[in-house]
Amino acid sequence: MKKIIYLTALVTLMVTSITAQQFDLSAEIRPRYENKHGYKTLIPTDADGSNFVSQRTRLNFGYENNKLKLYVSMQNVRVWGDVSTLASDDNATALHEAWATVKLTDKVSVKLGRQEIVYDDHRIFGNVGWAQQARSHDAVIVKHLFNKNNKLDVGLALNADSQSGTDNLYSNAAGYKSFQYAWYHGDFNKLGLSFLLLNTGVEYINSGNQTVDYMQTIGPRLTYKSGKFSANTAAYFQTGSSLDKDVSATYFAGNAAYKISDNFSAGLGFEYLSGKDMNDVSSDVNSFAPLFGTNHKFNGWMDYFYVGNHGGSVGLTDLNFMLAYKKDKFSAKLIPHFFSAPAKVYNNIGTKMGANLGTEIDLNLGYKIAKDITLSAGYSTMFATDTMEVLKNGDKDENNSWGWIMFTFKPKLFSYTPSSK
């Protein structure tokens, strides 16, 4: 049945393209081999790591005319061998994006449906592109383009489990019941300014009643670029309440980069996410939550922090350096991270531990084989401390490492733009 629906949608879009301004059909196939031996957490003593291949397959449809823009992206995410060679894996197929944008005026448009939401450096809103399934939201966004240098987005989402006629408790499959936000961005010569105001609601049962608590994330981000030098800084504050607990958390980041030559560039970065002392018995939430960000992009590629983990913990301070090389079709990047805990860590007998969590070294290599074919690979290793063992368990003295190789095929299969005659 699903195949019939997909085929019908494809035929309909192709027929519609006869009178459309533009119709595009593209695909993506992305297999990735990984060796995990201490990925996300320290591996136990003498434990064996894992080896597997995952794959993302996408088929993307785009349609556009003067007033309307449509986009549909279907994807299948799977691990090689997770189904029998004689069985169907329809459960792994999903609708990643399905949205429409209508242009109300030259400056105002509305985008509705399942969509990726990405702003600035992906820290609060990102598409989590590294994860094979990626992230998308069911939302409506009103976009106002004041001029070429100033724009404002106002978005909102409201989630439910079904079309029930009664107010049932939302299971939080999306992680939130609703959100409302405003995001402004302006460019001023060498400076760029963004400001985000986000209100996130989570539904739960409190004293037998359905309750929605709202947490606010507020803050600016500045960018600067002049010649070979670039820099950015961001600061966010979280307040409100979550699951009947008061929230007060902070975030700060700063990065600078310099292009040494045509091929080499170097950078320095710092990031602080507030946390809570392990011996703090209050119910207050003091640990900053990056919410819907592409967390794999930050704090080391081994995902020890904020990738489905480390939430509500002691926070993180991350000092990192970057050395990058790029020439023709080849690129390479080396990034060491020095991690520490801004809040106090205690072991199971109450001894206060040092703040140093360890050092991670990330290496990434890339080669563009053709216009629509890319080969990339990486290797990361973690040199952890006793304090990291307290937070993550496992064995800091084991070889905690992660390696991967990935091919990305992204061909444009068909594109049609009618003649202006």
C-alpha positions in Angstrom: 0.0 0.0 0.0 2.8 2.4 0.9 4.5 1.8 -2.5 1.3 2.7 -4.3 0.9 5.9 -2.3 4.5 6.9 -3.1 4.1 6.1 -6.8 0.9 8.1 -7.0 2.6 11.1 -5.4 5.5 10.8 -7.8 3.3 10.6 -10.9 1.1 13.5 -9.6 4.2 15.7 -9.1 5.6 14.9 -12.5 2.3 15.7 -14.2 2.0 18.9 -12.3 5.4 19.9 -13.4 4.2 20.5 -17.0 2.7 23.8 -16.0 5.0 24.6 -13.0 7.8 27.1 -12.9 10.2 24.5 -11.6 10.2 20.8 -10.6 13.2 19.0 -9.1 13.7 15.3 -8.2 16.8 14.4 -6.3 18.1 11.5 -4.2 20.6 10.7 -1.4 22.1 7.3 -0.5 24.5 7.5 2.5 26.0 4.2 3.8 28.4 4.6 6.8 30.6 2.0 8.5 31.4 2.6 12.1 33.7 1.0 14.7 32.6 2.0 18.2 34.9 1.2 21.1 34.0 3.7 23.8 31.6 6.0 21.8 29.3 8.2 23.9 30.6 6.6 27.1 33.7 4.8 28.4 33.8 1.2 27.4 33.8 -1.4 30.2 37.1 -3.3 30.9 37.9 -6.0 28.3 34.6 -5.4 26.5 34.4 -5.7 22.7 33.3 -2.7 20.6 30.8 -2.9 17.8 31.1 -2.8 14.0 28.1 -2.0 11.7 27.0 -0.2 8.6 24.0 2.1 8.7 22.4 3.7 5.6 20.1 6.7 4.9 18.2 6.6 1.6 16.2 9.7 0.5 14.0 10.6 -2.4 13.3 14.4 -2.6 10.6 16.2 -4.6 10.5 19.9 -5.1 7.9 22.1 -6.9 7.8 25.9 -7.2 5.8 28.7 -8.9 5.4 32.4 -8.2 3.2 31.9 -5.1 3.8 28.4 -3.9 6.7 26.2 -3.0 6.4 22.5 -2.1 8.9 20.0 -0.8 8.6 16.3 0.1 11.4 14.1 1.4 10.9 10.4 2.0 13.6 8.5 3.7 14.5 4.9 4.8 17.0 4.5 7.7 18.3 1.1 8.5 21.3 -0.9 9.6 22.6 -3.5 7.1 21.3 -6.8 8.2 18.5 -5.6 10.6 15.9 -7.4 8.5 15.8 -10.7 6.8 16.9 -10.9 3.2 13.3 -12.1 2.5 11.4 -9.6 4.6 10.1 -6.0 4.1 11.5 -3.1 6.1 8.6 -0.7 5.6 8.8 0.3 9.3 12.1 2.0 8.6 10.5 4.2 5.9 9.2 7.6 7.0 8.3 11.1 5.8 11.2 13.3 6.8 9.8 16.5 5.3 6.5 17.5 3.7 5.9 21.3 3.7 4.4 24.0 1.7 5.4 27.7 1.6 2.9 30.3 0.3 4.1 33.8 -0.6 1.5 36.3 0.8 3.4 39.4 -0.2 6.9 40.3 -1.6 8.1 40.3 2.0 5.9 37.9 3.9 5.5 34.1 3.5 4.1 31.2 5.5 5.7 27.7 5.7 3.6 24.9 7.1 4.2 21.2 7.6 6.9 18.7 8.5 10.2 20.6 8.1 13.8 21.0 9.3 14.3 24.1 11.4 17.9 25.4 11.4 19.2 28.7 12.7 22.6 30.2 13.1 25.2 27.6 14.1 22.7 24.8 14.8 23.2 25.2 18.6 19.5 25.6 19.6 17.7 24.7 16.3 19.5 22.3 14.0 18.7 19.4 11.6 21.1 16.9 13.2 22.3 16.0 9.7 24.9 13.6 11.0 22.3 11.2 12.4 20.9 9.1 9.6 17.3 9.9 10.6 18.0 13.6 11.1 15.5 15.9 12.8 12.4 17.6 11.6 9.4 19.3 13.3 5.7 19.7 12.6 5.4 23.5 12.6 4.2 26.7 11.0 6.6 29.6 10.4 5.8 33.1 9.3 8.8 34.7 7.6 9.1 38.4 7.2 11.9 39.8 5.0 12.2 43.5 5.9 15.0 43.9 3.4 18.0 42.0 2.1 19.8 42.5 5.4 17.1 42.1 8.0 14.6 39.2 8.5 12.3 37.9 11.2 10.8 34.4 11.6 8.0 33.6 14.0 7.2 29.9 14.5 4.9 27.7 16.5 4.2 24.0 17.0 1.4 22.1 18.7 1.7 18.4 19.1 -0.9 15.7 19.8 -0.9 11.9 19.7 -4.1 11.5 17.7 -7.3 13.2 16.5 -9.1 12.2 19.7 -12.2 14.2 20.8 -10.9 14.5 24.3 -7.8 16.2 25.8 -5.5 13.2 26.2 -2.0 13.5 27.7 0.6 14.0 25.0 3.3 11.3 25.3 6.0 13.7 24.2 7.2 11.7 21.3 8.6 14.9 19.9 10.0 15.9 23.2 7.6 18.9 23.7 3.9 19.6 23.6 4.3 23.0 21.9 6.8 25.8 21.2 6.6 29.4 20.1 9.6 31.4 19.0 10.8 34.5 17.3 14.2 34.7 15.5 15.6 37.9 14.1 18.8 38.2 12.0 20.4 41.3 10.7 23.6 41.9 8.7 25.5 45.2 9.3 28.6 45.4 7.1 31.1 43.1 8.9 28.8 42.3 11.8 25.9 39.9 12.0 23.3 39.8 14.8 20.8 37.1 15.6 18.4 37.1 18.6 16.3 34.1 19.6 13.3 34.0 22.0 12.0 30.5 22.4 9.1 29.3 24.6 9.0 25.4 25.0 6.2 23.6 26.7 6.3 20.0 28.1 3.1 18.3 29.2 3.0 15.9 32.2 0.7 14.8 35.1 1.0 17.0 38.2 -1.1 16.1 41.3 -3.5 14.2 39.0 -3.9 17.0 36.5 -2.6 17.5 33.0 -0.1 20.4 33.2 2.1 22.1 30.6 5.2 23.8 32.0 7.0 26.4 29.8 10.7 27.1 29.7 12.2 30.1 27.9 15.5 30.3 26.1 16.6 33.8 25.3 19.8 35.2 23.8 21.8 36.8 21.1 24.5 35.6 18.7 27.1 37.9 17.1 29.3 37.2 14.1 32.2 39.2 12.7 34.2 38.7 9.5 37.0 40.9 8.1 39.5 39.6 5.6 41.1 36.4 6.8 39.7 36.7 10.3 36.3 35.6 11.6 34.7 35.3 15.0 31.4 34.6 16.7 30.0 34.7 20.2 26.7 33.6 21.7 25.0 33.8 25.1 21.7 32.2 26.1 19.7 32.2 29.3 17.1 29.6 30.3 14.3 30.4 32.8 10.7 29.4 33.5 9.8 25.9 34.7 10.1 22.3 33.7 8.2 19.4 35.2 7.3 21.6 38.2 10.9 22.6 38.7 12.3 26.2 38.5 14.8 26.7 35.7 17.8 28.9 35.8 20.7 28.0 33.4 23.2 29.7 31.2 25.3 29.2 28.1 28.2 31.1 26.6 30.4 30.4 23.6 33.1 32.2 21.6 35.1 31.1 18.5 37.7 32.8 16.4 39.4 31.6 13.2 42.1 32.8 10.9 42.9 31.8 7.3 46.7 31.3 7.5 47.1 30.7 3.7 45.1 29.5 0.7 45.1 26.0 2.1 45.5 26.3 5.9 43.2 27.8 8.6 43.3 27.7 12.4 40.8 28.4 15.1 40.2 28.6 18.8 36.9 27.9 20.6 35.4 28.0 24.0 32.0 26.8 25.2 30.3 26.9 28.7 27.1 25.1 29.6 26.0 25.5 33.2 25.4 22.5 35.4 24.4 21.5 38.9 26.6 20.3 41.7 26.1 16.6 42.4 25.5 17.2 46.1 22.9 19.9 45.4 19.6 18.5 46.7 17.4 21.3 45.5 14.8 20.6 42.8 15.9 23.6 40.7 17.1 23.0 37.2 20.5 24.7 36.7 21.8 22.5 33.8 21.6 24.2 30.4 19.7 22.2 27.7 20.7 22.7 24.0 17.1 21.6 23.1 16.8 21.0 19.3 20.4 21.6 18.3 22.8 19.6 16.2 24.7 18.5 19.2 27.0 16.1 17.3 28.6 19.3 15.8 29.7 20.5 19.3 31.8 19.1 22.2 33.7 16.4 20.3 32.4 14.0 17.7 32.4 11.0 20.0 29.2 12.4 21.5 30.0 12.2 25.2 27.9 15.2 25.9 24.3 16.3 25.0 23.7 13.7 22.3 20.9 11.8 24.1 23.0 12.0 27.3 24.5 14.3 30.0 21.2 16.2 30.3 20.6 17.5 33.8 24.2 16.8 34.8 27.2 18.9 35.9 27.4 20.9 32.7 30.5 21.3 30.5 33.4 23.6 29.7 35.0 22.9 26.4 38.2 24.5 25.2 39.1 23.5 21.7 41.5 24.2 18.9 41.1 23.6 15.2 43.6 23.2 12.3 42.1 22.7 8.9 43.6 22.0 5.4 41.8 22.2 2.1 43.1 21.9 -1.4 41.2 21.0 -4.6 39.0 18.0 -3.8 40.7 17.1 -0.5 40.0 18.4 3.0 41.3 17.6 6.5 40.5 18.9 10.0 42.1 18.2 13.4 40.4 19.3 16.6 41.5 18.6 20.1 39.0 19.2 22.9 39.8 19.8 26.6 36.8 19.1 28.7 36.1 20.0 32.3 33.0 20.2 34.6 31.9 23.6 35.8 29.9 22.1 38.7 31.2 19.9 41.5 31.6 16.1 40.9 31.6 13.6 43.8 32.3 9.9 43.6 30.1 7.2 45.3 31.8 7.6 48.7 31.4 11.4 48.7 34.9 12.4 47.7 35.1 15.6 45.6 36.7 15.0 42.3 38.8 17.2 40.1 37.1 19.3 37.4 39.2 17.9 34.5 37.1 15.3 32.5 39.7 14.5 29.8 40.9 15.3 26.3 39.3 14.2 23.0 41.1 14.4 19.7 39.0 14.4 16.5 40.3 13.9 12.9 38.2 14.2 9.8 39.2 13.6 6.2 37.1 14.3 3.1 37.5 13.8 -0.7 35.0 14.9 -3.4 35.1 12.1 -5.9 32.6 13.8 -8.2 30.1 16.6 -8.2 27.5 14.4 -6.4 29.8 11.8 -4.7 31.8 12.4 -1.5 34.0 10.1 0.6 34.7 11.1 4.2 36.3 9.3 7.1 37.2 10.1 10.7 38.9 8.8 13.8 38.5 10.1 17.4 40.0 9.0 20.7 39.2 10.0 24.3 41.8 10.3 27.0 39.5 10.3 30.1 40.1 11.0 33.7 38.9 9.5 37.0 36.2 12.2 37.1 34.9 11.1 33.7 34.7 7.6 35.1 32.4 8.9 37.9 30.1 10.4 35.3 30.2 7.7 32.6 31.3 4.5 34.4 33.4 2.3 32.2 37.2 2.1 32.1 39.2 5.3 31.3 42.3 3.1 30.7 40.7 1.2 27.8 41.2 2.3 24.2 38.2 4.5 24.0 37.9 5.4 20.3 35.6 5.7 17.3 36.3 5.3 13.6 34.1 5.7 10.6 34.0 5.8 6.8 31.1 7.2 4.8 30.1 7.6 1.2 27.5 10.2 0.2 25.7 10.0 -3.1 23.5 13.0 -3.8 22.5 13.1 -7.5 19.9 15.4 -9.0 17.8 13.0 -11.0 15.5 15.4 -12.8 15.0 19.1 -13.1 12.4 20.9 -15.3 12.0 24.6 -15.8 9.5 25.6 -18.6 10.7 28.0 -21.3 9.8 31.6 -20.7 8.2 31.8 -24.2 
